[in-house]
Amino acid sequence: MEGVGSFGAGRAGGEFDPLAFIKRPQTILRILSWIFSMVVFGSIVNEGYVNSGSERLHCIFNKNYDACNYGITVGVVAFLACILFTVLDIQFPQISSVKDRKKAILVELGFSGFWTFMWFVGFCFLANQWQKTSPNELPLNQGADAARAAIAFSFFSIITWAGLTVAAAQKLLLGTDMALFTTDHLDGKPNIQPYPPSTGEETSDTYQSPPFTQTLQTSPKAYPEPTY
């Protein structure tokens, strides 16, 4: 995590470094989450439905269509969310407003935490329905590998999305270096400059009273002696 600037990013307008961006732990977790989501919904879409003795396709997870639909939905939404949040990560250092950065972090934190829970529910749901699936319902073990892959990568997705939640929380806790932002970025109000100092010289006449002196005569005035 970058410990400078505002919420893990420097001041707006900095140069984007693709190599440094890819090496970030958050970016790596995002890419892994993106790949795992594709595996989950791809496995269910391609091999998650079988026709066991009938023309109608059945979900391989105990013929429970809700299980297949849940796995596909969670996977597709996670796939799209990874793309959107990756774009947000790229544009995040260009956001000049502290409030907008905080909102973006809160959205990412809330969604990542919620989708970690959704993946946990999906893993438990798929694993439970697969456990109840009878081998007789899958001739020649049809679709078994796809089901196991969906369950396994649902579990891996819990880990990666939990990591993304922690990364977002760390960015939020980093806070903001207020020295990098002016007041118009903080409250949306223009920065009011004080009135410039007057260039004219002000003159003031100071009155100084003369020191008060008092002559004290210590002896009486001498009179001239009479002459006879």
C-alpha positions as CSV (number, residue, x, y, z in Angstrom):
1,M,0.0,0.0,0.0
2,E,1.2,3.5,-0.8
3,G,1.4,5.4,2.4
4,V,1.4,8.9,0.9
5,G,-1.1,11.3,-0.3
6,S,-4.8,10.6,0.1
7,F,-6.2,7.1,0.7
8,G,-3.1,5.4,-0.7
9,A,-2.6,7.7,-3.8
10,G,-0.7,10.8,-4.3
11,R,-1.8,14.2,-5.5
12,A,-4.0,14.3,-8.6
13,G,-2.3,14.7,-11.9
14,G,0.6,12.3,-11.2
15,E,2.0,10.1,-14.0
16,F,0.5,6.6,-14.3
17,D,3.0,3.8,-14.1
18,P,1.5,0.6,-15.6
19,L,4.2,-1.7,-14.3
20,A,3.9,-0.5,-10.7
21,F,0.1,-0.7,-11.0
22,I,0.2,-4.4,-12.1
23,K,2.6,-5.3,-9.2
24,R,0.3,-3.9,-6.6
25,P,-1.2,-6.6,-4.3
26,Q,-4.7,-5.2,-4.9
27,T,-4.3,-5.5,-8.7
28,I,-3.1,-9.0,-8.4
29,L,-6.1,-10.0,-6.2
30,R,-8.4,-8.3,-8.7
31,I,-7.0,-10.2,-11.6
32,L,-7.2,-13.5,-9.7
33,S,-10.8,-12.7,-8.8
34,W,-11.6,-12.0,-12.4
35,I,-10.1,-15.3,-13.5
36,F,-11.9,-17.3,-10.8
37,S,-15.3,-15.8,-11.6
38,M,-14.8,-16.8,-15.3
39,V,-14.1,-20.3,-14.3
40,V,-17.1,-20.5,-12.1
41,F,-19.8,-19.3,-14.4
42,G,-18.0,-20.7,-17.5
43,S,-18.0,-24.2,-16.0
44,I,-21.7,-24.0,-15.2
45,V,-22.7,-22.5,-18.5
46,N,-20.7,-25.0,-20.6
47,E,-21.1,-28.3,-18.7
48,G,-23.5,-27.5,-15.8
49,Y,-26.6,-28.8,-17.5
50,V,-27.1,-32.5,-18.6
51,N,-29.9,-34.5,-20.1
52,S,-30.2,-37.7,-18.1
53,G,-32.6,-39.9,-20.1
54,S,-34.7,-37.0,-21.3
55,E,-34.5,-34.1,-23.8
56,R,-34.8,-31.6,-21.0
57,L,-31.5,-30.3,-19.5
58,H,-31.1,-30.6,-15.8
59,C,-28.7,-28.7,-13.5
60,I,-25.8,-31.1,-12.4
61,F,-26.2,-29.8,-8.9
62,N,-29.0,-32.2,-7.7
63,K,-31.2,-30.9,-10.6
64,N,-31.5,-27.7,-8.7
65,Y,-31.8,-24.9,-11.2
66,D,-31.4,-22.3,-8.4
67,A,-27.9,-23.6,-7.7
68,C,-26.8,-23.2,-11.3
69,N,-28.5,-19.8,-11.6
70,Y,-26.9,-18.6,-8.4
71,G,-23.4,-19.7,-9.5
72,I,-23.8,-18.1,-12.9
73,T,-25.2,-14.8,-11.5
74,V,-22.5,-14.4,-8.8
75,G,-19.8,-15.2,-11.3
76,V,-21.0,-12.8,-14.0
77,V,-21.5,-9.9,-11.5
78,A,-18.0,-10.6,-10.0
79,F,-16.5,-10.6,-13.5
80,L,-18.0,-7.2,-14.4
81,A,-17.2,-5.8,-11.0
82,C,-13.6,-6.7,-11.3
83,I,-13.4,-4.8,-14.6
84,L,-15.2,-1.7,-13.2
85,F,-13.1,-1.6,-10.1
86,T,-9.9,-2.0,-12.1
87,V,-10.8,1.0,-14.2
88,L,-11.6,2.9,-10.9
89,D,-8.2,1.9,-9.6
90,I,-6.5,3.4,-12.7
91,Q,-8.5,6.6,-12.5
92,F,-8.4,6.9,-8.7
93,P,-5.1,8.9,-8.5
94,Q,-6.7,11.5,-10.9
95,I,-9.6,12.2,-8.5
96,S,-8.8,15.6,-7.0
97,S,-11.6,15.7,-4.5
98,V,-11.0,14.1,-1.1
99,K,-14.7,13.5,-0.6
100,D,-15.0,11.7,-4.0
101,R,-12.0,9.5,-3.2
102,K,-13.5,8.6,0.2
103,K,-16.9,7.7,-1.5
104,A,-15.1,5.5,-4.1
105,I,-13.3,3.7,-1.3
106,L,-16.5,3.2,0.7
107,V,-18.2,1.8,-2.4
108,E,-15.4,-0.6,-3.0
109,L,-15.2,-1.7,0.6
110,G,-18.9,-2.3,0.8
111,F,-19.2,-4.2,-2.4
112,S,-16.1,-6.3,-1.8
113,G,-17.3,-7.3,1.7
114,F,-20.8,-8.1,0.4
115,W,-19.5,-10.2,-2.5
116,T,-17.2,-12.1,-0.2
117,F,-20.3,-13.1,1.7
118,M,-22.1,-14.0,-1.6
119,W,-19.2,-16.2,-2.7
120,F,-19.3,-17.9,0.7
121,V,-23.0,-18.6,0.3
122,G,-22.4,-19.8,-3.2
123,F,-19.7,-22.2,-2.2
124,C,-21.8,-23.7,0.6
125,F,-24.8,-23.9,-1.7
126,L,-23.0,-25.6,-4.6
127,A,-21.1,-28.0,-2.3
128,N,-24.3,-29.0,-0.5
129,Q,-26.2,-29.7,-3.7
130,W,-23.3,-31.5,-5.3
131,Q,-23.1,-33.8,-2.2
132,K,-26.8,-34.6,-2.7
133,T,-26.3,-35.4,-6.3
134,S,-26.7,-39.1,-7.1
135,P,-24.1,-40.7,-9.4
136,N,-26.9,-42.3,-11.3
137,E,-28.1,-38.8,-12.4
138,L,-24.8,-38.3,-14.2
139,P,-24.1,-40.9,-16.8
140,L,-20.4,-41.5,-17.4
141,N,-19.7,-38.9,-14.7
142,Q,-20.9,-36.2,-17.1
143,G,-20.2,-32.7,-15.9
144,A,-18.5,-33.8,-12.7
145,D,-15.3,-32.0,-13.4
146,A,-17.2,-28.8,-14.2
147,A,-19.1,-29.1,-10.9
148,R,-15.9,-29.6,-8.9
149,A,-14.2,-26.7,-10.6
150,A,-17.1,-24.4,-9.9
151,I,-17.1,-25.4,-6.2
152,A,-13.3,-25.1,-5.9
153,F,-13.0,-21.7,-7.5
154,S,-16.0,-20.4,-5.5
155,F,-13.9,-21.2,-2.4
156,F,-10.8,-19.5,-3.9
157,S,-13.0,-16.4,-4.7
158,I,-13.9,-16.1,-1.1
159,I,-10.2,-15.7,-0.3
160,T,-9.5,-13.2,-3.0
161,W,-12.5,-11.0,-2.4
162,A,-11.8,-11.1,1.4
163,G,-8.3,-9.8,0.5
164,L,-9.8,-7.0,-1.6
165,T,-12.0,-6.1,1.3
166,V,-9.0,-5.8,3.6
167,A,-7.1,-3.8,1.0
168,A,-9.9,-1.3,0.7
169,A,-10.1,-1.0,4.5
170,Q,-6.4,-0.3,4.6
171,K,-6.7,2.5,2.1
172,L,-9.6,4.0,4.0
173,L,-7.6,3.9,7.3
174,L,-4.6,5.6,5.6
175,G,-6.7,8.8,5.5
176,T,-5.6,12.0,3.8
177,D,-2.5,14.1,3.9
178,M,-4.3,17.5,4.1
179,A,-1.2,19.4,3.0
180,L,-1.7,18.0,-0.6
181,F,-5.1,19.5,-1.0
182,T,-6.5,23.0,-1.0
183,T,-9.6,24.1,0.7
184,D,-11.6,24.0,-2.5
185,H,-11.0,20.3,-2.7
186,L,-12.2,19.7,0.8
187,D,-15.4,21.6,0.9
188,G,-16.1,22.7,-2.7
189,K,-15.8,26.3,-1.8
190,P,-13.3,28.7,-3.5
191,N,-10.3,29.6,-1.6
192,I,-10.8,33.2,-0.4
193,Q,-7.7,35.2,-0.4
194,P,-7.2,38.0,2.2
195,Y,-7.2,41.6,1.1
196,P,-3.8,42.6,-0.1
197,P,-1.9,45.0,2.3
198,S,-2.0,48.6,1.5
199,T,1.0,50.0,-0.4
200,G,0.6,53.5,0.8
201,E,2.6,54.7,3.8
202,E,0.6,55.8,6.8
203,T,2.1,58.6,8.8
204,S,1.1,59.4,12.2
205,D,2.2,62.3,14.3
206,T,3.2,61.4,17.7
207,Y,3.0,64.0,20.4
208,Q,5.8,64.0,22.8
209,S,5.4,66.2,25.7
210,P,8.5,67.9,27.0
211,P,9.8,66.5,30.2
212,F,8.4,68.1,33.2
213,T,11.0,69.8,35.2
214,Q,10.7,71.5,38.5
215,T,13.4,73.6,39.9
216,L,13.6,73.4,43.6
217,Q,15.5,76.1,45.4
218,T,17.2,74.6,48.3
219,S,18.2,78.0,49.8
220,P,16.5,81.4,50.1
221,K,17.4,84.2,47.7
222,A,20.5,86.1,49.1
223,Y,20.0,89.9,49.5
224,P,23.0,92.3,49.3
225,E,24.4,93.6,52.5
226,P,23.7,97.2,53.4
227,T,26.6,99.7,53.3
228,Y,26.9,102.4,56.0
